[in-house]
Amino acid sequence: MSSRNLVLLFSAWFLLTVVQLLTALVSPWAAIGGGVLVAILLPLFLRFFSVELDNLWGAPLVALLASAAGVLAAAIANSGPDSVYLAFAPSAAMLVTAAWAVMNGGGRRCGLCDRGLKGVAFECPRCGLSVGEQCCWVHQRLRCRLCEQNQVPVFPADKRWWDQNFGPRVQQGQCQVTLETADQVDLRGCPRCARLQSVEAWDLSNGECARCNWVVEDIPDRLRPYVAG
């Protein structure tokens, strides 16, 4: 977790502790309401400051600690027979926040549409954004919707890399995907079956031949989990 997120989480914990303390000083029943208020304010704080938690239980833990600290301070300041009921406030804070975390993917949000990542999420091998499976991931292309629209490349533009992995540029023929000729595009043949494709078409197919399923050996590490080699 970044230092920025740690500072923001500490700030959230401190502010919510104060909220819980003030409500707990009113009455034990107000303290329970304060625990629910803590659970409501924490997700708003995290979303406003764009704080992403890697662990599903991160937000419930912060809510629990903030509420517990608040009621403990209130119990010390105003000990009495009803103080035992203050213990219900941290439970309320944690349970409500946990329910929110489960429904919203633990606070993680899609890097493109900002929706909660409730289901499966993918890290785009081209831009590195974490995106939702249903909203912004293009399964056929193995990339996010934005990289698909902008045709963001995943392979280097260095001609030496293409020479090393695909052999020299082909001077005759046409791309089997775009039908462009060798004088229009940089054509490269599949090392296994000799199928001709432009470098742009090879990048579009993530280095995999559509005819024989050969996959380029020097594939970027961020793309390797998505391509069978």
Phi and psi in degrees as GROMACS dihedral restraints (atoms count N, CA, C in turn):
[ dihedral_restraints ]
;  ai    aj    ak    al  type     phi  dphi    fc
    3     4     5     6     1   -72.4    20    10
    4     5     6     7     1   158.9    20    10
    6     7     8     9     1   -64.1    20    10
    7     8     9    10     1   -32.2    20    10
    9    10    11    12     1   -61.1    20    10
   10    11    12    13     1   -47.4    20    10
   12    13    14    15     1   -65.0    20    10
   13    14    15    16     1   -35.9    20    10
   15    16    17    18     1   -64.4    20    10
   16    17    18    19     1   -43.3    20    10
   18    19    20    21     1   -63.5    20    10
   19    20    21    22     1   -42.6    20    10
   21    22    23    24     1   -67.0    20    10
   22    23    24    25     1   -38.3    20    10
   24    25    26    27     1   -65.4    20    10
   25    26    27    28     1   -40.1    20    10
   27    28    29    30     1   -63.9    20    10
   28    29    30    31     1   -41.0    20    10
   30    31    32    33     1   -62.4    20    10
   31    32    33    34     1   -42.6    20    10
   33    34    35    36     1   -62.9    20    10
   34    35    36    37     1   -43.5    20    10
   36    37    38    39     1   -60.0    20    10
   37    38    39    40     1   -45.0    20    10
   39    40    41    42     1   -64.1    20    10
   40    41    42    43     1   -48.2    20    10
   42    43    44    45     1   -63.3    20    10
   43    44    45    46     1   -42.0    20    10
   45    46    47    48     1   -71.1    20    10
   46    47    48    49     1   -30.3    20    10
   48    49    50    51     1   -62.5    20    10
   49    50    51    52     1   -42.3    20    10
   51    52    53    54     1   -63.3    20    10
   52    53    54    55     1   -43.2    20    10
   54    55    56    57     1   -59.1    20    10
   55    56    57    58     1   -46.4    20    10
   57    58    59    60     1   -65.3    20    10
   58    59    60    61     1   -39.2    20    10
   60    61    62    63     1   -62.5    20    10
   61    62    63    64     1   -45.9    20    10
   63    64    65    66     1   -64.0    20    10
   64    65    66    67     1   -40.7    20    10
   66    67    68    69     1   -72.3    20    10
   67    68    69    70     1   -34.7    20    10
   69    70    71    72     1   -68.7    20    10
   70    71    72    73     1   -27.9    20    10
   72    73    74    75     1   -71.0    20    10
   73    74    75    76     1   -19.2    20    10
   75    76    77    78     1   -75.0    20    10
   76    77    78    79     1   -57.0    20    10
   78    79    80    81     1  -170.1    20    10
   79    80    81    82     1   161.0    20    10
   81    82    83    84     1   -58.3    20    10
   82    83    84    85     1   -36.3    20    10
   84    85    86    87     1   -70.9    20    10
   85    86    87    88     1   -36.4    20    10
   87    88    89    90     1   -65.9    20    10
   88    89    90    91     1   -31.5    20    10
   90    91    92    93     1   -64.5    20    10
   91    92    93    94     1   -39.7    20    10
   93    94    95    96     1   -64.5    20    10
   94    95    96    97     1   -41.5    20    10
   96    97    98    99     1   -62.1    20    10
   97    98    99   100     1   -35.2    20    10
   99   100   101   102     1   -64.9    20    10
  100   101   102   103     1   -35.7    20    10
  102   103   104   105     1   -62.8    20    10
  103   104   105   106     1   -41.2    20    10
  105   106   107   108     1   -65.6    20    10
  106   107   108   109     1   -38.7    20    10
  108   109   110   111     1   -63.3    20    10
  109   110   111   112     1   -39.6    20    10
  111   112   113   114     1   -58.5    20    10
  112   113   114   115     1   -43.5    20    10
  114   115   116   117     1   -66.3    20    10
  115   116   117   118     1   -26.3    20    10
  117   118   119   120     1   -82.5    20    10
  118   119   120   121     1   -41.0    20    10
  120   121   122   123     1   -73.0    20    10
  121   122   123   124     1   -34.1    20    10
  123   124   125   126     1   -60.7    20    10
  124   125   126   127     1   -50.5    20    10
  126   127   128   129     1   -60.5    20    10
  127   128   129   130     1   -35.5    20    10
  129   130   131   132     1   -63.8    20    10
  130   131   132   133     1   -40.9    20    10
  132   133   134   135     1   -63.5    20    10
  133   134   135   136     1   -47.1    20    10
  135   136   137   138     1   -62.5    20    10
  136   137   138   139     1   -39.8    20    10
  138   139   140   141     1   -72.4    20    10
  139   140   141   142     1   -40.0    20    10
  141   142   143   144     1   -62.2    20    10
  142   143   144   145     1   -39.7    20    10
  144   145   146   147     1   -97.7    20    10
  145   146   147   148     1     9.1    20    10
  147   148   149   150     1    54.3    20    10
  148   149   150   151     1    49.0    20    10
  150   151   152   153     1   -94.0    20    10
  151   152   153   154     1   119.0    20    10
  153   154   155   156     1  -103.9    20    10
  154   155   156   157     1   131.7    20    10
  156   157   158   159     1  -105.6    20    10
  157   158   159   160     1   131.0    20    10
  159   160   161   162     1   -74.2    20    10
  160   161   162   163     1   -26.9    20    10
  162   163   164   165     1  -104.4    20    10
  163   164   165   166     1   137.3    20    10
  165   166   167   168     1   -59.7    20    10
  166   167   168   169     1   -32.0    20    10
  168   169   170   171     1   -94.6    20    10
  169   170   171   172     1     9.5    20    10
  171   172   173   174     1   -63.0    20    10
  172   173   174   175     1   -50.7    20    10
  174   175   176   177     1   -66.1    20    10
  175   176   177   178     1   -46.4    20    10
  177   178   179   180     1   -58.6    20    10
  178   179   180   181     1   -35.0    20    10
  180   181   182   183     1   -67.4    20    10
  181   182   183   184     1   -42.5    20    10
  183   184   185   186     1   -62.2    20    10
  184   185   186   187     1   -43.6    20    10
  186   187   188   189     1   -62.4    20    10
  187   188   189   190     1   -42.6    20    10
  189   190   191   192     1   -62.0    20    10
  190   191   192   193     1   -46.7    20    10
  192   193   194   195     1   -66.6    20    10
  193   194   195   196     1   -39.6    20    10
  195   196   197   198     1   -66.1    20    10
  196   197   198   199     1   -44.9    20    10
  198   199   200   201     1   -66.4    20    10
  199   200   201   202     1   -42.1    20    10
  201   202   203   204     1   -63.2    20    10
  202   203   204   205     1   -42.3    20    10
  204   205   206   207     1   -63.8    20    10
  205   206   207   208     1   -39.3    20    10
  207   208   209   210     1   -66.0    20    10
  208   209   210   211     1   -45.9    20    10
  210   211   212   213     1   -72.2    20    10
  211   212   213   214     1   -30.6    20    10
  213   214   215   216     1   -64.7    20    10
  214   215   216   217     1   -44.1    20    10
  216   217   218   219     1   -63.8    20    10
  217   218   219   220     1   -38.1    20    10
  219   220   221   222     1   -68.6    20    10
  220   221   222   223     1   -38.4    20    10
  222   223   224   225     1   -65.6    20    10
  223   224   225   226     1   -37.7    20    10
  225   226   227   228     1   -68.2    20    10
  226   227   228   229     1   -39.3    20    10
  228   229   230   231     1   -74.9    20    10
  229   230   231   232     1   -29.2    20    10
  231   232   233   234     1  -142.5    20    10
  232   233   234   235     1    66.9    20    10
  234   235   236   237     1   -71.9    20    10
  235   236   237   238     1   138.4    20    10
  237   238   239   240     1  -169.3    20    10
  238   239   240   241     1   179.0    20    10
  240   241   242   243     1   -63.7    20    10
  241   242   243   244     1   -24.6    20    10
  243   244   245   246     1   -90.1    20    10
  244   245   246   247     1    -2.9    20    10
  246   247   248   249     1   -62.6    20    10
  247   248   249   250     1   -26.3    20    10
  249   250   251   252     1   -62.3    20    10
  250   251   252   253     1   -28.7    20    10
  252   253   254   255     1   -71.3    20    10
  253   254   255   256     1   -14.3    20    10
  255   256   257   258     1   -63.6    20    10
  256   257   258   259     1   -22.7    20    10
  258   259   260   261     1   -65.1    20    10
  259   260   261   262     1   -18.9    20    10
  261   262   263   264     1   -73.8    20    10
  262   263   264   265     1   -21.9    20    10
  264   265   266   267     1   -64.6    20    10
  265   266   267   268     1   -49.0    20    10
  267   268   269   270     1   -60.4    20    10
  268   269   270   271     1   -35.8    20    10
  270   271   272   273     1   -63.7    20    10
  271   272   273   274     1   -42.6    20    10
  273   274   275   276     1   -62.6    20    10
  274   275   276   277     1   -43.1    20    10
  276   277   278   279     1   -61.8    20    10
  277   278   279   280     1   -44.7    20    10
  279   280   281   282     1   -69.0    20    10
  280   281   282   283     1   -44.3    20    10
  282   283   284   285     1   -65.7    20    10
  283   284   285   286     1   -43.4    20    10
  285   286   287   288     1   -66.5    20    10
  286   287   288   289     1   -41.8    20    10
  288   289   290   291     1   -66.6    20    10
  289   290   291   292     1   -37.4    20    10
  291   292   293   294     1   -63.7    20    10
  292   293   294   295     1   -39.6    20    10
  294   295   296   297     1   -63.0    20    10
  295   296   297   298     1   -41.8    20    10
  297   298   299   300     1   -63.2    20    10
  298   299   300   301     1   -42.9    20    10
  300   301   302   303     1   -62.7    20    10
  301   302   303   304     1   -41.4    20    10
  303   304   305   306     1   -65.4    20    10
  304   305   306   307     1   -42.0    20    10
  306   307   308   309     1   -72.6    20    10
  307   308   309   310     1   -21.7    20    10
  309   310   311   312     1  -119.2    20    10
  310   311   312   313     1    25.8    20    10
  312   313   314   315     1    65.2    20    10
  313   314   315   316     1    32.1    20    10
  315   316   317   318     1    72.2    20    10
  316   317   318   319     1    22.3    20    10
  318   319   320   321     1    88.9    20    10
  319   320   321   322     1    -8.2    20    10
  321   322   323   324     1   -73.3    20    10
  322   323   324   325     1   143.3    20    10
  324   325   326   327     1  -130.5    20    10
  325   326   327   328     1   151.3    20    10
  327   328   329   330     1   -63.3    20    10
  328   329   330   331     1   134.2    20    10
  330   331   332   333     1   -68.6    20    10
  331   332   333   334     1   -13.9    20    10
  333   334   335   336     1  -104.5    20    10
  334   335   336   337     1   -55.0    20    10
  336   337   338   339     1   -99.6    20    10
  337   338   339   340     1    -5.6    20    10
  339   340   341   342     1    67.4    20    10
  340   341   342   343     1    16.5    20    10
  342   343   344   345     1   -78.9    20    10
  343   344   345   346     1   155.0    20    10
  345   346   347   348     1   -64.2    20    10
  346   347   348   349     1   136.6    20    10
  348   349   350   351     1   -83.7    20    10
  349   350   351   352     1    84.1    20    10
  351   352   353   354     1   -79.1    20    10
  352   353   354   355     1   -33.8    20    10
  354   355   356   357     1  -108.1    20    10
  355   356   357   358     1  -139.6    20    10
  357   358   359   360     1   -74.4    20    10
  358   359   360   361     1   138.7    20    10
  360   361   362   363     1  -121.5    20    10
  361   362   363   364     1   149.9    20    10
  363   364   365   366     1  -125.2    20    10
  364   365   366   367     1   144.1    20    10
  366   367   368   369     1   -95.1    20    10
  367   368   369   370     1   115.9    20    10
  369   370   371   372     1   -63.1    20    10
  370   371   372   373     1   125.8    20    10
  372   373   374   375     1   -70.5    20    10
  373   374   375   376     1    -9.1    20    10
  375   376   377   378     1   -99.6    20    10
  376   377   378   379     1   -41.9    20    10
  378   379   380   381     1  -113.7    20    10
  379   380   381   382     1   -14.7    20    10
  381   382   383   384     1    85.3    20    10
  382   383   384   385     1    -0.1    20    10
  384   385   386   387     1   -74.2    20    10
  385   386   387   388     1   143.7    20    10
  387   388   389   390     1   -88.2    20    10
  388   389   390   391     1   121.4    20    10
  390   391   392   393     1  -128.3    20    10
  391   392   393   394     1   156.3    20    10
  393   394   395   396     1   -77.9    20    10
  394   395   396   397     1   145.7    20    10
  396   397   398   399     1   -62.9    20    10
  397   398   399   400     1   -42.6    20    10
  399   400   401   402     1   -79.2    20    10
  400   401   402   403     1   -30.5    20    10
  402   403   404   405     1  -101.8    20    10
  403   404   405   406     1   -39.9    20    10
  405   406   407   408     1  -134.1    20    10
  406   407   408   409     1    10.6    20    10
  408   409   410   411     1  -106.2    20    10
  409   410   411   412     1   128.8    20    10
  411   412   413   414     1   -98.2    20    10
  412   413   414   415     1   101.4    20    10
  414   415   416   417     1   -60.9    20    10
  415   416   417   418     1   -42.4    20    10
  417   418   419   420     1   -64.9    20    10
  418   419   420   421     1   -29.3    20    10
  420   421   422   423     1  -104.8    20    10
  421   422   423   424     1   -10.0    20    10
  423   424   425   426     1    57.9    20    10
  424   425   426   427     1    51.2    20    10
  426   427   428   429     1  -160.8    20    10
  427   428   429   430     1   169.3    20    10
  429   430   431   432     1   -78.7    20    10
  430   431   432   433     1   165.5    20    10
  432   433   434   435     1   -61.1    20    10
  433   434   435   436     1   -38.2    20    10
  435   436   437   438     1   -67.8    20    10
  436   437   438   439     1   -42.2    20    10
  438   439   440   441     1   -67.9    20    10
  439   440   441   442     1   -31.2    20    10
  441   442   443   444     1   -66.3    20    10
  442   443   444   445     1   -43.4    20    10
  444   445   446   447     1   -66.8    20    10
  445   446   447   448     1   -39.4    20    10
  447   448   449   450     1   -94.0    20    10
  448   449   450   451     1     1.2    20    10
  450   451   452   453     1    52.8    20    10
  451   452   453   454     1    49.6    20    10
  453   454   455   456     1   -71.3    20    10
  454   455   456   457     1   125.7    20    10
  456   457   458   459     1   -77.1    20    10
  457   458   459   460     1   155.3    20    10
  459   460   461   462     1  -112.5    20    10
  460   461   462   463     1   -21.1    20    10
  462   463   464   465     1   -97.0    20    10
  463   464   465   466     1   151.8    20    10
  465   466   467   468     1   -67.4    20    10
  466   467   468   469     1   154.5    20    10
  468   469   470   471     1   -84.9    20    10
  469   470   471   472     1    -7.6    20    10
  471   472   473   474     1   -62.5    20    10
  472   473   474   475     1   121.7    20    10
  474   475   476   477     1   -61.4    20    10
  475   476   477   478     1   -30.4    20    10
  477   478   479   480     1   -64.9    20    10
  478   479   480   481     1   -35.0    20    10
  480   481   482   483     1   -64.6    20    10
  481   482   483   484     1   -41.8    20    10
  483   484   485   486     1   -68.0    20    10
  484   485   486   487     1   -38.8    20    10
  486   487   488   489     1   -63.4    20    10
  487   488   489   490     1   -39.8    20    10
  489   490   491   492     1   -70.6    20    10
  490   491   492   493     1   -35.6    20    10
  492   493   494   495     1   -98.5    20    10
  493   494   495   496     1   -23.5    20    10
  495   496   497   498     1  -124.1    20    10
  496   497   498   499     1    -6.9    20    10
  498   499   500   501     1    89.4    20    10
  499   500   501   502     1   177.9    20    10
  501   502   503   504     1   -66.2    20    10
  502   503   504   505     1   159.9    20    10
  504   505   506   507     1   -62.1    20    10
  505   506   507   508     1   136.2    20    10
  507   508   509   510     1   -84.4    20    10
  508   509   510   511     1   131.9    20    10
  510   511   512   513     1   -92.4    20    10
  511   512   513   514     1   -12.4    20    10
  513   514   515   516     1  -135.9    20    10
  514   515   516   517     1   153.9    20    10
  516   517   518   519     1   111.0    20    10
  517   518   519   520     1  -171.1    20    10
  519   520   521   522     1  -143.3    20    10
  520   521   522   523     1   156.3    20    10
  522   523   524   525     1   -67.4    20    10
  523   524   525   526     1   132.1    20    10
  525   526   527   528     1   -76.1    20    10
  526   527   528   529     1    -6.2    20    10
  528   529   530   531     1  -102.7    20    10
  529   530   531   532     1   -51.4    20    10
  531   532   533   534     1  -100.1    20    10
  532   533   534   535     1   -11.3    20    10
  534   535   536   537     1    66.6    20    10
  535   536   537   538     1    14.0    20    10
  537   538   539   540     1   -76.5    20    10
  538   539   540   541     1   147.7    20    10
  540   541   542   543     1   -89.1    20    10
  541   542   543   544     1   170.9    20    10
  543   544   545   546     1   -64.9    20    10
  544   545   546   547     1   -26.3    20    10
  546   547   548   549     1   -81.7    20    10
  547   548   549   550     1    -7.8    20    10
  549   550   551   552     1  -100.4    20    10
  550   551   552   553     1   -34.0    20    10
  552   553   554   555     1  -135.7    20    10
  553   554   555   556     1   167.9    20    10
  555   556   557   558     1   -85.2    20    10
  556   557   558   559     1   103.2    20    10
  558   559   560   561     1   -89.3    20    10
  559   560   561   562     1   138.0    20    10
  561   562   563   564     1  -133.5    20    10
  562   563   564   565     1   139.9    20    10
  564   565   566   567     1   -95.6    20    10
  565   566   567   568     1   148.2    20    10
  567   568   569   570     1   -65.7    20    10
  568   569   570   571     1   127.0    20    10
  570   571   572   573     1   -62.2    20    10
  571   572   573   574     1   -17.7    20    10
  573   574   575   576     1   -96.5    20    10
  574   575   576   577     1   -49.1    20    10
  576   577   578   579     1  -116.8    20    10
  577   578   579   580     1    -1.6    20    10
  579   580   581   582     1    71.1    20    10
  580   581   582   583     1    12.6    20    10
  582   583   584   585     1   -60.4    20    10
  583   584   585   586     1   132.1    20    10
  585   586   587   588     1   -91.9    20    10
  586   587   588   589     1   132.4    20    10
  588   589   590   591     1  -146.4    20    10
  589   590   591   592     1   150.9    20    10
  591   592   593   594     1   -72.6    20    10
  592   593   594   595     1   161.5    20    10
  594   595   596   597     1   -61.6    20    10
  595   596   597   598     1   -32.8    20    10
  597   598   599   600     1   -66.1    20    10
  598   599   600   601     1   -39.2    20    10
  600   601   602   603     1   -69.8    20    10
  601   602   603   604     1   -37.3    20    10
  603   604   605   606     1   -63.4    20    10
  604   605   606   607     1   -40.7    20    10
  606   607   608   609     1   -65.7    20    10
  607   608   609   610     1   -38.9    20    10
  609   610   611   612     1   -61.5    20    10
  610   611   612   613     1   -35.6    20    10
  612   613   614   615     1   -92.8    20    10
  613   614   615   616     1    12.2    20    10
  615   616   617   618     1    58.9    20    10
  616   617   618   619     1    32.8    20    10
  618   619   620   621     1    76.7    20    10
  619   620   621   622     1    17.4    20    10
  621   622   623   624     1  -112.1    20    10
  622   623   624   625     1   132.3    20    10
  624   625   626   627     1   -77.3    20    10
  625   626   627   628     1   129.5    20    10
  627   628   629   630     1   -72.9    20    10
  628   629   630   631     1   -18.7    20    10
  630   631   632   633     1   -89.0    20    10
  631   632   633   634     1   -51.2    20    10
  633   634   635   636     1  -113.1    20    10
  634   635   636   637     1    -0.8    20    10
  636   637   638   639     1    66.0    20    10
  637   638   639   640     1    18.1    20    10
  639   640   641   642     1   -63.8    20    10
  640   641   642   643     1   143.8    20    10
  642   643   644   645     1  -124.0    20    10
  643   644   645   646     1   134.9    20    10
  645   646   647   648     1   -57.3    20    10
  646   647   648   649     1   137.7    20    10
  648   649   650   651     1   -72.6    20    10
  649   650   651   652     1   -43.2    20    10
  651   652   653   654     1   -86.5    20    10
  652   653   654   655     1    65.6    20    10
  654   655   656   657     1   -89.6    20    10
  655   656   657   658     1   141.6    20    10
  657   658   659   660     1   -58.4    20    10
  658   659   660   661     1   143.4    20    10
  660   661   662   663     1   -58.4    20    10
  661   662   663   664     1   -36.2    20    10
  663   664   665   666     1   -70.9    20    10
  664   665   666   667     1   -19.1    20    10
  666   667   668   669     1   -95.5    20    10
  667   668   669   670     1   -22.5    20    10
  669   670   671   672     1   -55.1    20    10
  670   671   672   673     1   -39.9    20    10
  672   673   674   675     1   -62.8    20    10
  673   674   675   676     1   -19.0    20    10
  675   676   677   678     1   -98.3    20    10
  676   677   678   679     1   -13.5    20    10
  678   679   680   681     1  -118.3    20    10
  679   680   681   682     1   127.9    20    10
  681   682   683   684     1   -78.0    20    10
  682   683   684   685     1   121.8    20    10
